[in-house]
Amino acid sequence: MPKENRDKDIRFWVASVAGALLLAEGARAISKSEVCTTSSAGSLGLAMLPGVMVLNRLPGAGVVGVAASFHGLVLNPSKAVEDMKSWPWPMVSGVMCAWLFLSKPGRFGH
């Protein structure tokens, strides 16, 4: 059966939304002028990578998506919690990526 005719399951839709949110977060990180310091300039080139990985269903994309979504909570928790009030999408995409990782068929012997 051609790919475009297959029924899309819930994992397909969750991955699509999570990938779109990760791309939006990457675009936001690139466009913010305060992020563009000399110490983080090298990482800006990779800001869109997690979203692209999730949208293309690459192996390990769920783990990379979780790391990209929650890295702010690890590096600077108080600023991340404050930012979450106006931009909650990294938390949403992080939970979606965690669900994608944990619900993959065949994982954990299911």
GIMOGI-V449208 format. One record per backbone hydrogen bond with DSSP energy under -0.5 kcal/mol. NH is the residue of the N-H (numbers start at 1). CO is the residue of the C=O. E is the energy in kcal/mol with one decimal. If there is no record, write none. Layout:
# GIMOGI-V449208
nh->(NH & NH)
co->(CO & CO)
e->(E & E)
This chain:
# GIMOGI-V449208
nh->(5 & 6 & 6 & 9 & 12 & 13 & 14 & 15 & 16 & 17 & 18 & 19 & 20 & 21 & 22 & 23 & 24 & 25 & 26 & 27 & 28 & 29 & 30 & 31 & 32 & 35 & 36 & 36 & 37 & 41 & 43 & 44 & 45 & 45 & 46 & 47 & 49 & 50 & 52 & 53 & 54 & 55 & 56 & 57 & 58 & 61 & 64 & 65 & 66 & 67 & 68 & 69 & 70 & 71 & 73 & 74 & 75 & 76 & 80 & 81 & 82 & 83 & 84 & 85 & 85 & 86 & 86 & 87 & 90 & 91 & 92 & 93 & 94 & 95 & 96 & 97 & 98 & 99 & 100 & 101 & 102 & 103 & 104 & 107 & 109 & 110)
co->(2 & 2 & 3 & 7 & 9 & 9 & 10 & 11 & 12 & 13 & 14 & 15 & 16 & 17 & 18 & 19 & 20 & 21 & 22 & 23 & 24 & 25 & 26 & 27 & 28 & 32 & 32 & 33 & 35 & 37 & 40 & 40 & 41 & 42 & 43 & 44 & 46 & 46 & 48 & 49 & 50 & 51 & 52 & 54 & 53 & 58 & 60 & 61 & 62 & 63 & 64 & 65 & 66 & 67 & 70 & 70 & 71 & 72 & 76 & 77 & 78 & 79 & 80 & 81 & 82 & 82 & 83 & 83 & 87 & 88 & 88 & 89 & 90 & 91 & 92 & 93 & 94 & 95 & 96 & 97 & 98 & 99 & 101 & 104 & 106 & 107)
e->(-1.4 & -0.6 & -1.0 & -0.5 & -0.5 & -1.4 & -2.5 & -2.4 & -2.0 & -2.3 & -2.9 & -2.6 & -2.0 & -2.5 & -2.5 & -2.2 & -2.2 & -2.3 & -2.3 & -2.5 & -2.3 & -2.4 & -2.2 & -2.2 & -1.6 & -0.6 & -0.6 & -0.5 & -2.2 & -1.0 & -0.6 & -1.0 & -0.6 & -0.5 & -1.3 & -1.4 & -0.9 & -0.6 & -2.0 & -2.7 & -2.3 & -2.4 & -2.0 & -1.2 & -2.3 & -1.9 & -2.2 & -2.7 & -2.2 & -2.5 & -2.7 & -2.1 & -2.4 & -1.1 & -0.6 & -1.2 & -2.6 & -2.3 & -2.3 & -2.5 & -1.9 & -2.7 & -1.8 & -0.7 & -0.9 & -0.5 & -0.9 & -2.4 & -0.5 & -0.7 & -1.5 & -2.8 & -2.2 & -2.2 & -2.2 & -2.6 & -2.2 & -2.3 & -2.5 & -2.4 & -2.5 & -2.3 & -0.7 & -2.1 & -1.0 & -1.1)
